[in-house]
């Protein structure tokens, strides 16, 4: 009985859930117990899936955001918070959003020095705390074509 219950508790997909439900029935759990436990497991799996999708949209929005249009990142950040995405991911996106806000407000001000061009902070530059490279990579949308536009990834599924 313990192994069947552990299989249910660790199920991360609907296929694993179905297998665990079968194991529970074979371990002499009643149909009512199996349905109750499966319902709880389904909710947990759906929550994990929702958080994973929100995390994915948040990362894409942070990577493709610009100081001229930070709205998509702000919306993705709100969705990620509601979905229960980890605080580390939320903090990274908030840092990018704050950098975009600073970049947009500083671009409205007159330039103080003509010799040094200003650059907005990027996601790569703010994510060095997790051992990621602090070098920045510039991606040109014209190089990859229209299909790589971030809007395609940010749409609700």
Secondary structure, DSSP 8 states (H G I E B T S, - for coil): -HHHHHHHHT--SHHHHHHHHHHHHHTT--HHHHHHHHHHHHHHHHHHHHHHHHHHHHHHHHHH-BTTBTHHHHHHHHHHHHHT--HHHHHHHHHHHHHHHHHHHHHHS--S-SSS------HHHH-GGGT---------HHHH-GGG-THHHHS--
